[in-house]
Amino acid sequence: MKRTIIFLMVMTAFSWQFALSQQTISGTVTSAEDNSPLPGVNVMVKGTNQGVVTNVDGVFSIQVPNNEAVLQFSFIGMLPFETLVGEQTNIDVKLEPDVTGLEEVVVVGYGTRKKGALTGSVGLVKAEDIEQ
């Protein structure tokens, strides 16, 4: 019984140390062209699967394991950016446009058109087919 209590105390101490070693980094991601906020930017801790997405105002908040963490910022049509966290708690990033990458973007729209005005293929799917 005594060993179990000691074991639980040691494990609790280690879990507190781990929890306290994490720090929260927040900031804003904007466009370098016009300084407008960029919603939907992926912010990842390099080498992990931990990440967040900026909100409609370009604001993010993410937990990093330590000061050695590197944050990666990526967004369609913009050059990716990386920065070392270090002692910073607020990181504001300006992403540069990637004009060569814009050729790879495909925009899909949904609406109504006459069949004769379309170039390409059009398919019709019924709700019953989707349910199956």
N, CA, C and O of each residue as an XYZ file, in Angstrom:
528
protein
N       0.826     -1.192      0.000
C       0.000      0.000      0.000
C       0.869      1.255      0.000
O       0.604      2.216     -0.722
N       1.924      1.221      0.835
C       2.814      2.367      0.934
C       3.536      2.612     -0.392
O       3.722      3.759     -0.799
N       3.943      1.529     -1.064
C       4.621      1.657     -2.349
C       3.676      2.242     -3.398
O       4.100      3.041     -4.233
N       2.425      1.860     -3.366
C       1.443      2.379     -4.309
C       1.268      3.882     -4.133
O       1.187      4.617     -5.117
N       1.212      4.331     -2.918
C       1.059      5.762     -2.643
C       2.292      6.523     -3.118
O       2.169      7.582     -3.733
N       3.469      5.994     -2.840
C       4.705      6.648     -3.286
C       4.746      6.693     -4.811
O       5.101      7.718     -5.394
N       4.384      5.589     -5.457
C       4.366      5.539     -6.917
C       3.413      6.589     -7.490
O       3.760      7.293     -8.439
N       2.220      6.694     -6.919
C       1.248      7.684     -7.390
C       1.742      9.109     -7.179
O       1.497      9.976     -8.018
N       2.426      9.361     -6.081
C       2.966     10.699     -5.825
C       4.049     11.051     -6.844
O       4.093     12.179     -7.335
N       4.914     10.101     -7.160
C       5.974     10.342     -8.140
C       5.366     10.592     -9.520
O       5.788     11.508    -10.225
N       4.379      9.786     -9.907
C       3.736      9.960    -11.209
C       3.022     11.311    -11.296
O       3.048     11.961    -12.341
N       2.393     11.729    -10.216
C       1.733     13.038    -10.186
C       2.742     14.155    -10.355
O       2.486     15.117    -11.079
N       3.871     14.042     -9.706
C       4.915     15.064     -9.827
C       5.411     15.160    -11.262
O       5.609     16.261    -11.775
N       5.616     14.006    -11.925
C       6.072     14.025    -13.309
C       5.017     14.604    -14.239
O       5.354     15.334    -15.171
N       3.748     14.294    -14.002
C       2.704     14.831    -14.870
C       2.588     16.349    -14.708
O       2.351     17.051    -15.690
N       2.749     16.860    -13.502
C       2.736     18.312    -13.294
C       3.912     18.965    -13.992
O       3.771     20.033    -14.587
N       5.071     18.331    -13.924
C       6.250     18.890    -14.584
C       6.026     18.953    -16.092
O       6.381     19.942    -16.733
N       5.436     17.898    -16.661
C       5.149     17.888    -18.093
C       4.145     18.978    -18.456
O       4.324     19.690    -19.444
N       3.097     19.104    -17.662
C       2.061     20.102    -17.937
C       2.628     21.510    -17.843
O       2.261     22.379    -18.634
N       3.511     21.743    -16.891
C       4.075     23.074    -16.723
C       5.122     23.399    -17.771
O       5.391     24.574    -18.019
N       5.720     22.392    -18.393
C       6.739     22.656    -19.396
C       6.122     23.148    -20.707
O       6.817     23.763    -21.516
N       4.854     22.894    -20.926
C       4.181     23.382    -22.125
C       3.930     24.876    -21.975
O       3.688     25.370    -20.874
N       3.990     25.583    -23.088
C       3.661     27.003    -23.046
C       2.741     27.338    -24.207
O       2.764     26.677    -25.246
N       1.935     28.366    -24.020
C       0.979     28.783    -25.032
C       1.573     29.919    -25.854
O       2.047     30.919    -25.314
N       1.535     29.744    -27.164
C       1.984     30.771    -28.099
C       0.760     31.259    -28.856
O      -0.048     30.457    -29.324
N       0.627     32.552    -28.974
C      -0.485     33.115    -29.732
C       0.055     34.185    -30.669
O       1.196     34.629    -30.536
N      -0.772     34.586    -31.607
C      -0.354     35.612    -32.549
C      -1.370     35.789    -33.646
O      -2.479     35.259    -33.587
N      -0.967     36.551    -34.661
C      -1.825     36.866    -35.791
C      -1.051     36.619    -37.081
O       0.139     36.920    -37.173
N      -1.741     36.068    -38.073
C      -1.141     35.851    -39.387
C      -1.836     36.778    -40.372
O      -3.059     36.765    -40.505
N      -1.029     37.585    -41.062
C      -1.558     38.541    -42.027
C      -0.833     38.387    -43.362
O       0.200     37.724    -43.454
N      -1.394     39.009    -44.383
C      -0.787     39.025    -45.704
C       0.247     40.138    -45.755
O      -0.006     41.243    -45.275
N       1.401     39.857    -46.328
C       2.449     40.876    -46.442
C       2.076     41.934    -47.469
O       2.600     43.047    -47.424
N       1.176     41.604    -48.396
C       0.782     42.555    -49.436
C      -0.045     43.714    -48.900
O       0.287     44.878    -49.124
N      -1.130     43.390    -48.187
C      -2.044     44.445    -47.753
C      -2.329     44.416    -46.253
O      -3.211     45.125    -45.770
N      -1.582     43.597    -45.521
C      -1.697     43.521    -44.057
C      -3.077     43.049    -43.591
O      -3.466     43.302    -42.451
N      -3.825     42.357    -44.478
C      -5.145     41.849    -44.090
C      -4.982     40.512    -43.377
O      -4.067     39.753    -43.696
N      -5.854     40.213    -42.416
C      -5.765     38.941    -41.694
C      -6.048     37.770    -42.620
O      -6.842     37.880    -43.555
N      -5.380     36.631    -42.346
C      -5.566     35.431    -43.157
C      -6.255     34.347    -42.334
O      -5.618     33.720    -41.487
N      -7.541     34.118    -42.570
C      -8.234     33.026    -41.875
C      -7.905     31.684    -42.529
O      -7.721     31.616    -43.744
N      -7.832     30.621    -41.730
C      -7.620     29.287    -42.266
C      -6.175     28.896    -42.495
O      -5.909     27.905    -43.175
N      -5.230     29.654    -41.940
C      -3.809     29.303    -42.072
C      -3.499     28.145    -41.125
O      -3.893     28.168    -39.959
N      -2.790     27.133    -41.629
C      -2.367     26.005    -40.799
C      -1.128     26.400    -40.005
O      -0.137     26.859    -40.572
N      -1.194     26.219    -38.693
C      -0.055     26.482    -37.804
C       0.275     25.151    -37.131
O      -0.528     24.626    -36.360
N       1.457     24.606    -37.422
C       1.851     23.289    -36.921
C       3.143     23.392    -36.121
O       4.005     24.222    -36.412
N       3.264     22.531    -35.106
C       4.540     22.367    -34.405
C       5.329     21.368    -35.236
O       4.908     20.223    -35.400
N       6.476     21.797    -35.762
C       7.276     20.973    -36.670
C       7.648     19.643    -36.009
O       8.048     19.595    -34.846
N       7.503     18.566    -36.787
C       7.855     17.247    -36.299
C       6.781     16.571    -35.475
O       7.003     15.479    -34.951
N       5.620     17.198    -35.350
C       4.502     16.612    -34.604
C       3.252     16.684    -35.465
O       3.275     17.229    -36.569
N       2.171     16.135    -34.956
C       0.880     16.280    -35.637
C       0.006     17.282    -34.898
O      -1.211     17.307    -35.084
N       0.617     18.097    -34.072
C      -0.103     19.098    -33.283
C      -0.204     20.385    -34.094
O       0.804     20.931    -34.542
N      -1.426     20.860    -34.275
C      -1.606     22.072    -35.048
C      -2.955     22.716    -34.805
O      -3.857     22.120    -34.217
N      -3.069     23.952    -35.272
C      -4.312     24.709    -35.181
C      -4.498     25.468    -36.494
O      -3.607     25.494    -37.343
N      -5.662     26.079    -36.642
C      -5.981     26.897    -37.807
C      -6.368     28.280    -37.312
O      -7.057     28.413    -36.301
N      -5.921     29.322    -38.032
C      -6.260     30.682    -37.625
C      -7.757     30.929    -37.801
O      -8.395     30.350    -38.680
N      -8.308     31.800    -36.947
C      -9.739     32.127    -37.027
C      -9.972     33.193    -38.099
O      -9.051     33.517    -38.849
N     -11.174     33.739    -38.184
C     -11.513     34.708    -39.226
C     -10.697     35.992    -39.128
O     -10.572     36.720    -40.112
N     -10.146     36.276    -37.961
C      -9.308     37.471    -37.786
C      -7.826     37.151    -37.933
O      -6.985     38.013    -37.676
N      -7.487     35.918    -38.345
C      -6.095     35.527    -38.512
C      -5.387     35.213    -37.210
O      -4.160     35.110    -37.192
N      -6.126     35.059    -36.118
C      -5.554     34.846    -34.787
C      -5.438     33.349    -34.502
O      -6.322     32.571    -34.862
N      -4.334     32.951    -33.849
C      -4.139     31.557    -33.455
C      -3.604     31.495    -32.035
O      -3.073     32.474    -31.511
N      -3.752     30.333    -31.424
C      -3.198     30.045    -30.101
C      -2.878     28.560    -30.082
O      -3.740     27.731    -30.376
N      -1.629     28.220    -29.733
C      -1.190     26.834    -29.788
C      -0.268     26.523    -28.614
O       0.502     27.377    -28.174
N      -0.352     25.297    -28.112
C       0.527     24.824    -27.044
C       1.779     24.236    -27.689
O       1.681     23.423    -28.608
N       2.950     24.643    -27.212
C       4.205     24.068    -27.702
C       4.909     23.376    -26.541
O       4.772     23.800    -25.393
N       5.674     22.298    -26.832
C       6.290     21.533    -25.748
C       7.423     22.259    -25.030
O       7.624     22.054    -23.833
N       8.175     23.114    -25.751
C       9.317     23.811    -25.137
C       9.760     24.972    -26.018
O       9.162     25.242    -27.059
N      10.816     25.654    -25.586
C      11.334     26.814    -26.330
C      12.017     26.422    -27.631
O      12.219     27.268    -28.502
N      12.375     25.153    -27.773
C      13.066     24.681    -28.977
C      12.087     24.361    -30.111
O      12.517     24.009    -31.209
N      10.804     24.475    -29.866
C       9.795     24.143    -30.873
C       9.866     25.121    -32.043
O      10.174     26.301    -31.873
N       9.574     24.602    -33.229
C       9.523     25.414    -34.442
C       8.088     25.389    -34.953
O       7.494     24.320    -35.098
N       7.535     26.564    -35.225
C       6.181     26.659    -35.767
C       6.251     26.796    -37.281
O       7.054     27.563    -37.813
N       5.392     26.034    -37.972
C       5.292     26.092    -39.427
C       3.944     26.696    -39.797
O       2.907     26.291    -39.272
N       3.967     27.672    -40.707
C       2.759     28.332    -41.170
C       2.597     28.029    -42.653
O       3.535     28.215    -43.429
N       1.398     27.558    -43.060
C       1.159     27.268    -44.477
C      -0.265     27.656    -44.859
O      -1.207     27.516    -44.078
N      -0.384     28.149    -46.092
C      -1.667     28.609    -46.604
C      -1.603     28.567    -48.125
O      -0.573     28.907    -48.707
N      -2.686     28.155    -48.776
C      -2.707     28.074    -50.235
C      -2.457     29.452    -50.836
O      -3.089     30.437    -50.453
N      -1.529     29.504    -51.776
C      -1.214     30.755    -52.456
C      -0.181     31.592    -51.732
O       0.154     32.686    -52.186
N       0.333     31.098    -50.606
C       1.344     31.830    -49.841
C       2.574     30.941    -49.650
O       2.465     29.716    -49.611
N       3.738     31.569    -49.531
C       4.960     30.820    -49.255
C       4.927     30.317    -47.818
O       4.536     31.061    -46.919
N       5.332     29.064    -47.581
C       5.373     28.561    -46.206
C       6.421     29.324    -45.393
O       7.393     29.845    -45.940
N       6.204     29.377    -44.077
C       7.097     30.125    -43.185
C       7.325     29.322    -41.919
O       6.398     28.693    -41.408
N       8.552     29.334    -41.406
C       8.895     28.655    -40.155
C       9.580     29.642    -39.223
O      10.309     30.530    -39.664
N       9.335     29.473    -37.917
C      10.006     30.311    -36.932
C      10.232     29.528    -35.641
O       9.395     28.722    -35.236
N      11.364     29.775    -35.010
C      11.694     29.171    -33.720
C      10.947     29.923    -32.630
O      10.914     31.154    -32.642
N      10.351     29.207    -31.691
C       9.578     29.843    -30.627
C      10.491     30.625    -29.696
O      10.240     31.803    -29.442
N      11.537     30.003    -29.185
C      12.447     30.684    -28.272
C      11.724     31.177    -27.037
O      10.937     30.439    -26.443
N      11.976     32.399    -26.647
C      11.352     33.004    -25.461
C      10.068     33.752    -25.786
O       9.458     34.344    -24.895
N       9.642     33.735    -27.064
C       8.461     34.487    -27.480
C       7.173     33.828    -26.987
O       7.081     32.601    -26.929
N       6.201     34.630    -26.639
C       4.864     34.127    -26.326
C       3.841     34.659    -27.317
O       2.730     34.135    -27.401
N       4.204     35.704    -28.077
C       3.340     36.264    -29.108
C       4.141     36.340    -30.399
O       5.190     36.983    -30.454
N       3.635     35.673    -31.444
C       4.332     35.645    -32.725
C       3.376     36.125    -33.798
O       2.379     35.463    -34.085
N       3.672     37.271    -34.393
C       2.887     37.794    -35.505
C       3.650     37.507    -36.798
O       4.843     37.792    -36.902
N       2.950     36.942    -37.779
C       3.582     36.486    -39.011
C       2.935     37.163    -40.201
O       1.715     37.322    -40.248
N       3.761     37.566    -41.173
C       3.281     38.100    -42.446
C       3.702     37.115    -43.532
O       4.893     36.906    -43.765
N       2.718     36.512    -44.194
C       3.011     35.545    -45.245
C       3.104     36.240    -46.601
O       2.281     37.089    -46.944
N       4.128     35.855    -47.360
C       4.358     36.398    -48.698
C       3.579     35.582    -49.728
O       3.471     34.363    -49.591
N       3.032     36.238    -50.761
C       2.307     35.488    -51.797
C       3.260     34.621    -52.616
O       4.410     34.995    -52.848
N       2.772     33.466    -53.048
C       3.524     32.552    -53.901
C       2.869     32.564    -55.270
O       1.978     31.761    -55.548
N       3.315     33.481    -56.128
C       2.658     33.661    -57.422
C       2.843     32.461    -58.333
O       1.994     32.225    -59.192
N       3.912     31.694    -58.185
C       4.101     30.522    -59.035
C       3.162     29.398    -58.626
O       2.770     28.593    -59.471
N       2.791     29.322    -57.356
C       1.922     28.257    -56.872
C       0.455     28.475    -57.199
O      -0.349     27.553    -57.057
N       0.089     29.670    -57.633
C      -1.317     29.946    -57.901
C      -1.855     29.167    -59.088
O      -3.067     28.975    -59.186
N      -1.002     28.713    -59.988
C      -1.452     27.942    -61.128
C      -1.995     26.582    -60.702
O      -2.738     25.955    -61.458
N      -1.637     26.112    -59.504
C      -2.048     24.803    -59.043
C      -3.409     24.815    -58.349
O      -3.942     23.750    -58.040
N      -3.976     25.979    -58.098
C      -5.233     26.085    -57.378
C      -6.399     25.870    -58.335
O      -6.444     26.461    -59.414
N      -7.331     25.033    -57.938
C      -8.537     24.794    -58.724
C      -9.723     25.256    -57.889
O      -9.889     24.831    -56.746
N     -10.540     26.121    -58.459
C     -11.715     26.621    -57.762
C     -12.933     25.900    -58.316
O     -13.138     25.850    -59.529
N     -13.729     25.350    -57.433
C     -14.921     24.632    -57.839
C     -16.125     25.428    -57.347
O     -16.192     25.816    -56.181
N     -17.068     25.663    -58.244
C     -18.257     26.412    -57.873
C     -19.503     25.584    -58.120
O     -19.517     24.699    -58.975
N     -20.529     25.876    -57.377
C     -21.795     25.183    -57.534
C     -22.866     26.215    -57.826
O     -22.961     27.238    -57.149
N     -23.665     25.941    -58.834
C     -24.728     26.863    -59.186
C     -25.527     26.296    -60.340
O     -25.540     25.084    -60.555
N     -26.192     27.163    -61.084
C     -26.993     26.712    -62.216
C     -26.406     27.275    -63.502
O     -25.958     28.420    -63.545
N     -26.415     26.459    -64.543
C     -25.951     26.825    -65.878
C     -26.701     25.994    -66.895
O     -27.138     24.885    -66.585
N     -26.858     26.502    -68.089
C     -27.404     25.695    -69.173
C     -26.335     24.717    -69.614
O     -25.149     25.047    -69.635
N     -26.764     23.499    -69.972
C     -25.799     22.486    -70.387
C     -24.958     22.946    -71.561
O     -23.777     22.606    -71.636
N     -25.521     23.698    -72.463
C     -24.791     24.166    -73.640
C     -23.676     25.143    -73.306
O     -22.743     25.293    -74.095
N     -23.743     25.816    -72.152
C     -22.739     26.805    -71.768
C     -21.554     26.177    -71.040
O     -20.580     26.862    -70.728
N     -21.636     24.868    -70.767
C     -20.575     24.200    -70.013
C     -19.574     23.526    -70.933
O     -19.925     23.004    -71.991
N     -18.324     23.548    -70.508
C     -17.307     22.724    -71.156
C     -16.805     21.768    -70.103
O     -16.311     22.200    -69.061
N     -16.917     20.495    -70.348
C     -16.535     19.498    -69.349
C     -17.684     18.540    -69.152
O     -18.563     18.435    -70.007
N     -17.688     17.851    -68.054
C     -18.736     16.868    -67.812
C     -19.585     17.289    -66.628
O     -19.112     17.946    -65.701
N     -20.841     16.899    -66.681
C     -21.783     17.197    -65.617
C     -22.475     15.892    -65.249
O     -22.885     15.131    -66.125
N     -22.601     15.640    -63.969
C     -23.290     14.440    -63.521
C     -24.411     14.807    -62.585
O     -24.378     15.850    -61.932
N     -25.415     13.933    -62.524
C     -26.559     14.140    -61.657
C     -26.619     12.974    -60.684
O     -26.629     11.817    -61.105
N     -26.659     13.264    -59.389
C     -26.733     12.241    -58.368
C     -28.003     12.462    -57.556
O     -28.265     13.564    -57.075
N     -28.785     11.397    -57.413
C     -30.008     11.481    -56.638
C     -29.712     11.173    -55.166
O     -28.744     10.481    -54.852
N     -30.537     11.684    -54.288
C     -30.353     11.461    -52.849
C     -30.400      9.987    -52.502
O     -29.686      9.537    -51.605
N     -31.245      9.218    -53.211
C     -31.342      7.792    -52.933
C     -30.011      7.083    -53.210
O     -29.628      6.163    -52.488
N     -29.314      7.521    -54.260
C     -28.024      6.922    -54.594
C     -26.984      7.191    -53.517
O     -26.162      6.326    -53.216
N     -27.014      8.373    -52.939
C     -26.058      8.738    -51.879
C     -26.335      7.937    -50.616
O     -25.409      7.500    -49.933
N     -27.613      7.747    -50.311
C     -27.963      7.001    -49.106
C     -27.499      5.562    -49.168
O     -27.200      4.969    -48.132
N     -27.431      4.976    -50.377
C     -26.974      3.593    -50.515
C     -25.498      3.539    -50.297
O     -24.903      2.464    -50.368
